[in-house]
Amino acid sequence: MQNVNVNGEEDEEYQLFLSQHSPALKAAKIPPLYWKTLHLKLANEVFDAGEVFGIMQVEEEEEDEGNEQRVNPGDEVAYKVIVTRESGLQAADPTSVFLVDHAWTYRVESARQQLLEIPGLLIRMASLMGLPFHGEAPDPDIVELVLDNMWKYNQTYQLSQGTAEEKVPVWYIMDEFGSRVQHSSQPTCCMAPLYYAPQQIAYSVLWPLQDLENGDEVSRDFAYGETDSLVRRCRLLAWLPDDLEDVSDDVQEPSDLYYETILQENKEKLPLDIQLYCVPDGKVLKVYTEMKQVLDHLKHPRFQFTENQEEADVIWAFSHIRDYRKLSEERPHVLLNQFPCETVLTTKDCLAYVARRARGGQGAPWLPKTFNLQTELPQFIRHYLQRQERGLENHWICKPWNLARGLDTHITNNLNYIIRQRESTPKVVSKYLEDPVLFLREEVGMVKFDIRYMVLLRSVEPLRLYAYDVFWLRFANNKQYKCHAVIYLHSHCNLKSFTMCCHFKCCLLQADIFKAFSELFQAASSRPAPYGICAYPSSRAIYAIDLMLKWDQMTDGERVMQPQILEVNFCPDCERACRYHPKFYDHMFQTLFLDQKEQCPVTQIV
């Protein structure tokens, strides 16, 4: 009877394990055959791989059957993992699953600090990577070598819950055993990370793909699951060098299916055609919003708040509206603060594609050269290698498609680093500005800065676009302007005061910036939804456009400033605008909903 209770408790614990981990087990493609053993090993912290496998040092590199060179990332001393148990390893045995510990887990922004501060970490990583190391004190040169080489060893996972900061991808390096398992296109085993909830820690799981005998090598595919042969070559570039001479760096706008897929994934339903609603003179519009900034600062007498969304004339929503069809059918005259399919502007992959439409398909000089790492990895690598061959500056910035505040953003000239970013969140990679316009801060020196404009989209057909006359500057707090990881200090000004302190030519600079905005929105509205912004008559919106200035050289040798748009933000945080300009939301609502632009500090762009 006691055994029945024990078995019952074990079964209950296993069911709890499945309830917490089934989605992760399936995503990692760990066969269900191994789940029960895996649960027991996790619960009891059983690391028994050493009873089955061993590490062998290899004097020279070999060629595998697939004609791929198996390259140990260290290259100086090569290793491989083999089966050492006399009875070998049977894939059909449910106990043939093993835990691999992680030697180092971190987020990229803290990697350098951890190498410098965690006792023994730098020595262990240098040894694991086969890098020379002498002495005990943290050596800055060795730190740089580890940071440069770690992308041949890094693996990644991402937490599915928590804050935006907590969801930033985690990178890890497996212990000496896991890191010695070599690549093969005909792998004998699989490895995948698994986050174990009770311990709040991640392990790697290893299981065989076939029966293995004593002496057989344990190998895994570093690009497992990748079926596209060209993309495989690209993903394996860190271990198998390739010049990609057969690839062009030319990129075009994607097929219509790309935008149609986004529409489907966003579960966005396009509106029906409706007539433009004209607000009657003197009518007081009822506004429904949950945004505290609007509730606190919208004071104009033509607007009053309501807590009943069903009676609202204006819905000013913080989250994305999805069912425009229902609104267009049931409440076509309700005015909204967003446009259907505005993601063609506010996600970084689509922003790059829209920019390629500008100037008759010639592309835009106001957006840095950008590639989608998910769909344009070969073209990016070829472009990078061409720049490298010509000795050109080659720093790039990797940014998630749809995150703000610089989260999960990386700046590097390390090609392996960039390629591996594709394995975490979907990202674009843009050419980093090597010659930015700098600002003289007397107490610091020449520093980087960026500019934030608030633009108001009144309608798409016809296109009516305005810029708020006050914009915001962010100044770096130090003069290390070649590094992006700096803290910015905020300021606000109008173009006149900015020109006076920066010695810019006011009219030319403003004209260039507004021309860039005009071309961007014209390109974004040049095609119907979902391939462009939907011309829904009841939609209005404000967007924050962040930009920098870089120096360009004309054919006659003259240096000119060229605006470079960084991103377009939906429903931006306007706290700073409200603090310094209490009538900010009055001006926004008057321009967007009452068409009273003459009474507001706005400039019409289009």
C-alpha positions as CSV (number, residue, x, y, z in Angstrom):
1,M,0.0,0.0,0.0
2,Q,2.9,2.3,0.8
3,N,4.4,1.7,-2.7
4,V,1.0,2.6,-4.2
5,N,1.1,5.9,-2.4
6,V,4.7,6.6,-3.4
7,N,3.9,5.7,-7.0
8,G,0.8,7.9,-6.8
9,E,2.9,10.8,-5.5
10,E,5.4,10.3,-8.3
11,D,2.7,10.3,-10.9
12,E,1.2,13.4,-9.4
13,E,4.6,15.2,-9.5
14,Y,5.1,14.0,-13.1
15,Q,1.7,15.4,-14.1
16,L,2.6,18.7,-12.5
17,F,5.9,18.7,-14.4
18,L,4.0,18.1,-17.7
19,S,1.5,20.9,-16.9
20,Q,4.4,23.3,-16.4
21,H,6.8,22.2,-19.1
22,S,4.8,20.5,-21.9
23,P,5.0,23.5,-24.3
24,A,8.7,23.9,-23.7
25,L,9.3,20.2,-24.2
26,K,7.4,20.2,-27.5
27,A,9.1,23.4,-28.7
28,A,12.5,21.8,-27.9
29,K,11.3,18.7,-29.9
30,I,12.4,16.4,-27.0
31,P,10.7,13.1,-27.8
32,P,7.9,12.1,-25.2
33,L,9.7,8.8,-24.8
34,Y,12.3,10.6,-22.6
35,W,10.0,13.0,-20.6
36,K,9.6,10.8,-17.5
37,T,13.3,10.1,-17.1
38,L,14.0,13.7,-17.8
39,H,11.6,14.7,-15.0
40,L,13.3,12.4,-12.5
41,K,16.8,13.6,-13.4
42,L,15.7,17.3,-13.1
43,A,13.9,16.7,-9.8
44,N,16.9,14.8,-8.3
45,E,19.7,16.8,-10.1
46,V,21.1,13.7,-11.7
47,F,24.1,14.5,-14.0
48,D,25.1,11.1,-15.2
49,A,26.5,11.9,-18.7
50,G,30.0,11.1,-17.4
51,E,29.0,7.5,-16.9
52,V,28.2,7.2,-20.6
53,F,30.4,9.7,-22.5
54,G,33.9,10.9,-22.5
55,I,35.9,13.8,-24.0
56,M,38.7,12.9,-26.4
57,Q,41.4,15.3,-27.6
58,V,42.0,15.2,-31.4
59,E,45.4,16.1,-32.8
60,E,44.2,17.2,-36.3
61,E,41.0,18.1,-37.9
62,E,39.0,15.5,-39.9
63,E,36.6,15.5,-42.8
64,D,33.2,14.0,-42.1
65,E,31.1,12.0,-44.6
66,G,29.1,15.1,-45.5
67,N,32.3,16.8,-46.7
68,E,32.0,19.3,-43.9
69,Q,35.0,20.1,-41.8
70,R,34.3,19.5,-38.1
71,V,35.9,22.6,-36.6
72,N,36.4,22.9,-32.8
73,P,35.8,26.6,-32.1
74,G,39.1,26.9,-30.3
75,D,41.0,25.5,-33.3
76,E,44.3,25.3,-31.4
77,V,43.3,22.1,-29.5
78,A,40.4,20.0,-30.9
79,Y,38.1,17.9,-28.9
80,K,35.2,15.5,-29.5
81,V,32.8,13.6,-27.3
82,I,32.5,9.9,-27.7
83,V,30.5,7.1,-26.1
84,T,32.6,5.3,-23.5
85,R,30.0,2.9,-22.0
86,E,30.7,-0.7,-23.1
87,S,27.0,-1.3,-23.9
88,G,26.7,1.9,-26.0
89,L,23.5,3.9,-26.1
90,Q,20.1,2.9,-27.5
91,A,17.8,5.5,-28.8
92,A,14.7,3.5,-27.9
93,D,15.7,3.3,-24.2
94,P,13.7,5.9,-22.3
95,T,16.6,6.5,-20.0
96,S,18.8,7.7,-22.8
97,V,18.4,11.4,-22.0
98,F,21.0,13.5,-20.1
99,L,21.3,16.8,-18.5
100,V,24.1,19.2,-19.4
101,D,25.0,22.0,-17.0
102,H,25.7,25.6,-18.1
103,A,29.0,27.2,-17.2
104,W,27.9,30.8,-17.8
105,T,24.5,32.4,-18.2
106,Y,24.1,36.1,-18.8
107,R,22.6,38.9,-20.8
108,V,24.9,40.5,-23.3
109,E,24.9,43.9,-21.7
110,S,26.4,42.4,-18.5
111,A,28.9,40.0,-20.1
112,R,32.0,42.2,-19.7
113,Q,31.3,43.1,-16.2
114,Q,30.7,39.5,-15.2
115,L,34.0,38.4,-16.7
116,L,35.8,41.1,-14.8
117,E,34.1,40.6,-11.5
118,I,33.0,36.9,-11.0
119,P,36.0,35.0,-9.5
120,G,37.3,32.3,-11.8
121,L,34.9,33.0,-14.7
122,L,37.4,34.6,-17.1
123,I,39.9,31.8,-16.5
124,R,37.3,29.1,-17.1
125,M,36.0,30.7,-20.3
126,A,39.5,31.3,-21.7
127,S,40.4,27.6,-21.0
128,L,37.1,26.4,-22.4
129,M,37.7,28.4,-25.6
130,G,41.3,27.4,-25.9
131,L,42.5,31.0,-25.4
132,P,45.9,31.9,-23.9
133,F,45.7,33.0,-20.3
134,H,48.5,33.8,-17.8
135,G,48.0,35.0,-14.3
136,E,45.1,35.4,-12.0
137,A,44.1,39.1,-12.4
138,P,41.4,39.9,-15.0
139,D,43.3,40.8,-18.2
140,P,41.4,43.3,-20.4
141,D,42.9,41.7,-23.5
142,I,41.7,38.3,-22.6
143,V,38.3,39.7,-21.8
144,E,38.1,41.1,-25.3
145,L,39.2,37.7,-26.7
146,V,36.5,35.9,-24.8
147,L,33.8,38.4,-25.8
148,D,35.0,38.0,-29.5
149,N,35.1,34.2,-29.4
150,M,32.1,33.4,-27.3
151,W,29.7,33.6,-30.3
152,K,31.1,30.2,-31.4
153,Y,29.9,28.7,-28.1
154,N,26.8,30.7,-27.2
155,Q,23.3,29.3,-27.0
156,T,20.2,31.2,-26.2
157,Y,16.7,30.9,-24.7
158,Q,14.0,33.4,-23.8
159,L,11.6,33.5,-20.9
160,S,7.9,33.6,-22.0
161,Q,6.7,35.5,-19.0
162,G,7.7,38.6,-17.1
163,T,8.4,42.2,-17.9
164,A,9.9,43.3,-21.2
165,E,13.3,43.5,-19.5
166,E,12.9,39.9,-18.2
167,K,12.0,38.7,-21.7
168,V,15.2,39.9,-23.2
169,P,17.0,36.8,-24.5
170,V,19.4,35.0,-22.2
171,W,22.7,33.6,-23.6
172,Y,24.6,30.8,-22.1
173,I,27.7,28.6,-22.6
174,M,27.4,25.0,-21.7
175,D,30.0,23.3,-19.5
176,E,33.2,21.7,-20.8
177,F,31.3,18.6,-21.8
178,G,28.5,20.3,-23.7
179,S,30.9,22.7,-25.4
180,R,33.0,19.8,-26.7
181,V,30.1,18.3,-28.7
182,Q,31.0,19.0,-32.3
183,H,29.0,19.9,-35.4
184,S,27.9,17.5,-38.1
185,S,25.3,17.7,-40.8
186,Q,24.6,14.1,-40.0
187,P,24.3,14.5,-36.2
188,T,24.1,11.5,-33.9
189,C,22.4,13.4,-31.1
190,C,20.3,16.5,-30.4
191,M,20.7,19.2,-27.7
192,A,18.2,21.8,-26.6
193,P,17.8,24.2,-23.6
194,L,15.0,23.6,-21.1
195,Y,14.1,26.0,-18.3
196,Y,13.2,24.0,-15.2
197,A,10.5,26.1,-13.3
198,P,10.9,24.6,-9.8
199,Q,14.6,25.6,-9.7
200,Q,14.3,28.6,-12.0
201,I,17.3,27.4,-13.9
202,A,18.0,26.3,-17.4
203,Y,19.8,23.1,-18.4
204,S,20.6,21.6,-21.8
205,V,19.1,18.3,-22.6
206,L,21.0,15.7,-24.8
207,W,19.4,12.7,-26.4
208,P,20.4,10.3,-29.2
209,L,19.0,10.3,-32.7
210,Q,20.3,6.8,-33.4
211,D,21.8,3.9,-31.6
212,L,25.5,4.5,-30.7
213,E,28.2,2.0,-29.9
214,N,31.2,2.3,-27.7
215,G,33.6,4.7,-29.4
216,D,31.0,6.4,-31.6
217,E,31.1,10.2,-31.7
218,V,28.4,12.4,-30.1
219,S,27.7,15.2,-32.6
220,R,24.9,17.7,-33.1
221,D,23.8,20.0,-35.9
222,F,24.6,23.6,-35.1
223,A,21.9,24.7,-37.5
224,Y,19.5,21.9,-36.6
225,G,16.2,22.1,-38.5
226,E,17.4,24.5,-41.1
227,T,16.4,23.1,-44.5
228,D,17.4,26.1,-46.8
229,S,20.9,25.2,-48.0
230,L,22.0,28.8,-48.4
231,V,20.8,29.9,-45.0
232,R,22.5,26.8,-43.5
233,R,25.8,28.0,-45.0
234,C,25.2,31.4,-43.4
235,R,24.3,30.1,-40.0
236,L,27.3,27.9,-39.9
237,L,29.7,30.6,-41.0
238,A,31.2,30.9,-37.5
239,W,32.6,27.4,-37.8
240,L,32.7,26.8,-41.6
241,P,34.1,29.9,-43.3
242,D,32.4,30.8,-46.6
243,D,32.9,33.9,-48.8
244,L,29.3,33.7,-50.3
245,E,30.6,34.9,-53.7
246,D,27.6,33.4,-55.4
247,V,25.2,35.7,-53.4
248,S,24.2,39.2,-54.3
249,D,23.7,41.8,-51.6
250,D,20.8,43.4,-53.5
251,V,17.5,43.4,-51.5
252,Q,14.0,44.2,-52.7
253,E,10.7,44.7,-51.0
254,P,9.2,41.3,-50.0
255,S,6.2,39.7,-51.7
256,D,2.7,40.7,-50.8
257,L,2.4,37.5,-48.8
258,Y,4.8,39.0,-46.2
259,Y,2.3,41.7,-45.3
260,E,-0.7,39.4,-45.6
261,T,1.0,37.1,-43.0
262,I,1.5,40.0,-40.7
263,L,-2.1,41.0,-40.9
264,Q,-3.1,37.4,-40.1
265,E,-0.7,37.1,-37.2
266,N,-1.9,40.4,-35.7
267,K,-5.5,39.2,-36.1
268,E,-6.3,42.6,-37.6
269,K,-9.6,42.9,-39.5
270,L,-9.7,45.6,-42.0
271,P,-12.6,48.1,-42.0
272,L,-15.3,48.5,-44.6
273,D,-15.4,51.6,-46.7
274,I,-17.2,54.4,-44.9
275,Q,-17.9,58.1,-45.6
276,L,-15.7,60.8,-44.0
277,Y,-17.4,62.1,-40.8
278,C,-17.2,65.8,-40.3
279,V,-17.4,67.0,-36.8
280,P,-20.3,69.6,-36.5
281,D,-19.2,73.1,-35.5
282,G,-19.4,73.5,-31.7
283,K,-20.0,69.9,-31.0
284,V,-18.4,68.7,-27.7
285,L,-16.7,65.3,-28.4
286,K,-16.9,62.6,-25.7
287,V,-13.4,61.0,-25.2
288,Y,-12.9,57.5,-23.9
289,T,-9.3,56.8,-22.8
290,E,-7.5,54.9,-20.1
291,M,-4.3,56.9,-20.6
292,K,-3.4,59.0,-17.5
293,Q,-1.4,61.5,-19.6
294,V,-4.5,62.3,-21.6
295,L,-6.9,62.4,-18.6
296,D,-4.6,64.8,-16.8
297,H,-3.8,67.2,-19.6
298,L,-6.6,67.3,-22.1
299,K,-8.4,70.5,-21.0
300,H,-9.9,71.9,-24.2
301,P,-13.6,72.7,-23.8
302,R,-14.6,70.9,-27.0
303,F,-13.7,67.6,-25.4
304,Q,-15.1,65.9,-22.3
305,F,-14.2,62.5,-20.9
306,T,-16.6,59.5,-20.6
307,E,-16.1,56.2,-18.8
308,N,-18.6,54.6,-21.2
309,Q,-16.8,53.5,-24.3
310,E,-20.1,52.8,-26.1
311,E,-21.0,56.5,-26.0
312,A,-17.6,57.9,-27.0
313,D,-17.0,60.0,-30.0
314,V,-13.3,59.6,-29.7
315,I,-11.4,56.4,-28.6
316,W,-7.8,57.2,-27.6
317,A,-6.4,53.7,-26.9
318,F,-3.0,52.7,-25.6
319,S,-3.3,49.1,-26.9
320,H,-3.7,48.2,-30.6
321,I,-7.2,48.0,-32.0
322,R,-7.7,44.8,-34.0
323,D,-11.3,44.6,-35.1
324,Y,-11.7,47.6,-37.4
325,R,-14.4,45.8,-39.4
326,K,-16.7,45.7,-36.4
327,L,-16.1,49.4,-35.7
328,S,-16.7,50.4,-39.3
329,E,-20.0,48.4,-39.3
330,E,-21.4,49.4,-36.0
331,R,-19.8,52.8,-35.2
332,P,-18.3,54.3,-38.3
333,H,-18.3,57.8,-36.9
334,V,-16.2,57.0,-33.8
335,L,-12.8,58.7,-34.2
336,L,-9.7,56.6,-33.4
337,N,-6.1,57.4,-32.5
338,Q,-4.6,54.7,-34.8
339,F,-4.7,53.5,-38.3
340,P,-5.2,49.9,-39.6
341,C,-1.9,48.4,-40.7
342,E,0.2,51.2,-39.3
343,T,2.7,48.4,-38.5
344,V,4.2,49.1,-41.9
345,L,5.8,52.1,-40.1
346,T,6.1,51.1,-36.5
347,T,7.9,47.7,-36.9
348,K,11.5,48.0,-38.0
349,D,11.4,45.3,-40.7
350,C,8.5,46.9,-42.5
351,L,9.9,50.4,-42.0
352,A,13.0,49.2,-44.0
353,Y,10.8,47.8,-46.7
354,V,8.6,50.9,-47.0
355,A,11.8,53.0,-47.3
356,R,12.8,50.9,-50.3
357,R,9.6,52.2,-52.1
358,A,10.7,55.8,-51.8
359,R,11.9,57.8,-54.7
360,G,10.3,55.5,-57.3
361,G,11.8,52.4,-55.8
362,Q,15.4,53.8,-55.7
363,G,15.4,53.7,-51.9
364,A,15.7,56.4,-49.3
365,P,18.9,58.2,-48.2
366,W,17.2,59.0,-44.9
367,L,17.2,55.4,-43.6
368,P,20.5,53.5,-42.8
369,K,21.2,50.5,-44.9
370,T,19.1,47.8,-43.3
371,F,18.6,44.0,-43.7
372,N,16.1,41.6,-42.1
373,L,18.1,38.9,-40.4
374,Q,15.2,36.4,-40.7
375,T,14.8,36.8,-44.5
376,E,17.9,38.6,-45.8
377,L,20.8,37.0,-43.9
378,P,22.7,35.9,-47.0
379,Q,22.5,39.3,-48.5
380,F,23.6,41.0,-45.3
381,I,26.6,38.7,-44.9
382,R,27.7,39.3,-48.5
383,H,27.4,43.1,-48.0
384,Y,29.3,42.9,-44.8
385,L,32.1,40.9,-46.4
386,Q,32.3,43.3,-49.4
387,R,32.7,46.2,-47.0
388,Q,35.4,44.2,-45.1
389,E,37.2,43.5,-48.3
390,R,37.2,47.2,-49.2
391,G,38.4,48.2,-45.7
392,L,35.3,50.1,-44.9
393,E,34.0,50.8,-41.3
394,N,31.8,47.8,-40.5
395,H,29.9,48.4,-37.2
396,W,26.2,47.4,-37.3
397,I,23.3,47.8,-34.9
398,C,20.9,44.8,-34.4
399,K,17.4,45.8,-33.2
400,P,14.3,43.7,-32.5
401,W,11.4,44.3,-34.9
402,N,9.1,45.5,-32.2
403,L,10.8,46.6,-29.0
404,A,11.5,50.0,-27.6
405,R,13.8,51.6,-25.1
406,G,16.9,50.0,-26.6
407,L,16.0,46.5,-25.2
408,D,17.9,43.7,-26.8
409,T,19.8,46.1,-29.0
410,H,23.4,45.3,-30.0
411,I,26.2,47.2,-31.7
412,T,29.2,45.3,-33.0
413,N,31.5,44.7,-35.9
414,N,31.7,41.0,-35.1
415,L,30.0,39.1,-37.9
416,N,29.5,35.9,-35.8
417,Y,27.8,38.0,-33.1
418,I,25.4,39.4,-35.7
419,I,24.6,36.1,-37.3
420,R,23.9,34.4,-34.0
421,Q,21.3,37.2,-33.1
422,R,19.0,35.5,-35.6
423,E,18.6,32.7,-33.2
424,S,17.0,34.9,-30.5
425,T,14.2,37.4,-31.3
426,P,13.5,38.5,-34.9
427,K,15.8,41.4,-35.7
428,V,16.9,43.8,-38.3
429,V,20.5,44.9,-38.7
430,S,21.3,48.5,-39.8
431,K,24.5,50.2,-40.6
432,Y,25.7,52.1,-37.6
433,L,26.4,55.8,-38.2
434,E,30.2,56.1,-38.5
435,D,30.2,59.8,-38.9
436,P,27.4,61.3,-36.9
437,V,26.9,65.0,-36.4
438,L,28.1,65.8,-32.8
439,F,27.0,68.5,-30.4
440,L,29.4,70.5,-28.2
441,R,28.6,70.2,-24.5
442,E,30.9,72.6,-22.8
443,E,31.3,70.5,-19.6
444,V,31.9,67.3,-21.6
445,G,33.0,67.9,-25.2
446,M,31.6,66.6,-28.5
447,V,28.8,64.2,-27.9
448,K,26.2,62.2,-29.9
449,F,22.6,63.2,-29.8
450,D,19.3,62.2,-31.4
451,I,16.1,64.1,-32.1
452,R,12.5,63.1,-31.4
453,Y,9.7,64.7,-33.4
454,M,6.0,64.2,-32.8
455,V,4.2,63.9,-36.1
456,L,0.4,64.0,-36.5
457,L,-1.2,62.0,-39.3
458,R,-4.6,63.6,-39.9
459,S,-5.6,61.5,-42.9
460,V,-4.1,59.1,-45.6
461,E,-6.4,60.0,-48.5
462,P,-5.6,62.8,-49.0
463,L,-2.3,62.5,-47.1
464,R,-2.2,65.2,-44.4
465,L,0.8,65.2,-42.1
466,Y,1.9,67.7,-39.5
467,A,4.9,68.1,-37.2
468,Y,4.7,69.6,-33.7
469,D,6.9,72.7,-33.6
470,V,8.6,71.6,-30.4
471,F,10.9,68.6,-30.6
472,W,13.2,66.9,-28.1
473,L,17.0,66.3,-28.1
474,R,18.8,63.6,-26.2
475,F,22.5,64.3,-25.5
476,A,25.0,61.7,-24.6
477,N,26.5,62.1,-21.2
478,N,30.0,61.4,-22.3
479,K,32.1,62.0,-25.4
480,Q,32.6,58.3,-26.3
481,Y,30.5,58.9,-29.3
482,K,31.7,55.8,-31.2
483,C,29.9,53.7,-28.6
484,H,26.1,53.6,-28.6
485,A,25.8,52.4,-25.0
486,V,25.7,55.8,-23.5
487,I,23.2,57.5,-21.2
488,Y,21.2,60.3,-22.8
489,L,20.2,63.6,-21.1
490,H,16.9,65.0,-22.4
491,S,16.2,68.6,-23.5
492,H,13.5,70.2,-25.6
493,C,13.6,73.1,-27.9
494,N,12.2,74.6,-31.0
495,L,14.1,74.6,-34.3
496,K,15.2,78.2,-33.8
497,S,16.9,77.8,-30.5
498,F,18.4,74.5,-31.6
499,T,19.9,76.2,-34.7
500,M,21.4,79.0,-32.7
501,C,23.2,76.6,-30.2
502,C,24.3,74.1,-32.9
503,H,25.1,76.7,-35.7
504,F,23.0,74.8,-38.2
505,K,21.3,76.3,-41.2
506,C,17.8,76.4,-40.0
507,C,15.8,76.3,-43.2
508,L,17.9,73.7,-44.9
509,L,17.9,71.4,-42.0
510,Q,14.2,71.6,-41.4
511,A,13.5,71.2,-45.0
512,D,15.6,68.0,-45.2
513,I,14.0,66.5,-42.1
514,F,10.5,67.3,-43.2
515,K,11.3,66.0,-46.7
516,A,12.3,62.7,-45.2
517,F,9.1,62.5,-43.2
518,S,7.1,63.3,-46.3
519,E,8.7,60.7,-48.4
520,L,8.3,58.1,-45.6
521,F,4.5,58.6,-45.3
522,Q,4.0,58.9,-49.0
523,A,5.7,55.6,-49.4
524,A,3.8,54.0,-46.6
525,S,0.5,55.2,-48.1
526,S,1.3,54.4,-51.7
527,R,-0.2,51.0,-51.5
528,P,-3.6,49.8,-50.1
529,A,-3.8,47.8,-46.8
530,P,-2.3,45.5,-45.8
531,Y,0.7,46.6,-47.9
532,G,0.4,50.2,-46.7
533,I,-1.4,52.2,-44.1
534,C,-5.2,51.8,-44.5
535,A,-6.9,55.0,-45.5
536,Y,-9.7,54.7,-42.8
537,P,-11.5,58.1,-42.6
538,S,-12.1,57.8,-38.9
539,S,-8.5,57.2,-38.0
540,R,-6.0,59.8,-36.7
541,A,-2.6,59.2,-35.0
542,I,0.5,60.7,-33.5
543,Y,3.8,59.0,-33.9
544,A,7.2,59.8,-32.4
545,I,10.0,59.7,-35.0
546,D,13.5,59.3,-33.7
547,L,16.4,60.4,-35.9
548,M,20.0,61.3,-35.9
549,L,22.1,63.4,-38.3
550,K,25.1,62.1,-40.2
551,W,27.7,63.8,-42.4
552,D,27.5,63.0,-46.1
553,Q,30.0,64.2,-48.7
554,M,28.6,65.6,-52.0
555,T,30.3,65.1,-55.3
556,D,31.9,68.5,-55.1
557,G,33.4,67.6,-51.7
558,E,31.0,69.6,-49.6
559,R,30.0,68.0,-46.3
560,V,26.2,68.1,-45.7
561,M,24.0,66.9,-42.9
562,Q,21.7,64.0,-43.8
563,P,18.8,63.0,-41.5
564,Q,18.7,59.3,-40.6
565,I,15.4,58.0,-39.3
566,L,15.9,55.4,-36.6
567,E,12.4,54.3,-35.7
568,V,8.7,55.3,-35.7
569,N,6.9,54.8,-32.4
570,F,3.2,54.1,-32.0
571,C,1.4,55.8,-29.1
572,P,4.6,57.3,-27.7
573,D,5.2,58.4,-24.1
574,C,4.4,62.1,-24.0
575,E,5.2,62.7,-20.3
576,R,8.0,65.1,-21.1
577,A,5.9,66.9,-23.7
578,C,3.1,67.4,-21.2
579,R,5.6,68.5,-18.5
580,Y,7.0,71.4,-20.5
581,H,4.0,72.1,-22.7
582,P,0.8,71.6,-20.6
583,K,-1.4,72.3,-23.7
584,F,0.3,69.5,-25.7
585,Y,-2.7,67.2,-25.8
586,D,-5.0,70.2,-26.4
587,H,-3.0,70.9,-29.5
588,M,-3.0,67.2,-30.6
589,F,-6.7,66.9,-30.3
590,Q,-7.5,70.2,-31.9
591,T,-5.3,69.4,-34.9
592,L,-6.4,65.8,-35.3
593,F,-10.1,66.0,-34.5
594,L,-11.2,69.6,-34.9
595,D,-8.9,70.5,-37.8
596,Q,-7.8,73.6,-36.0
597,K,-4.2,73.5,-37.1
598,E,-4.0,77.3,-37.3
599,Q,-4.6,77.6,-33.6
600,C,-1.8,75.1,-32.7
601,P,2.0,75.1,-32.9
602,V,2.2,72.6,-35.8
603,T,3.7,72.8,-39.3
604,Q,2.0,71.0,-42.2
605,I,4.5,68.7,-43.9
606,V,2.1,67.3,-46.6
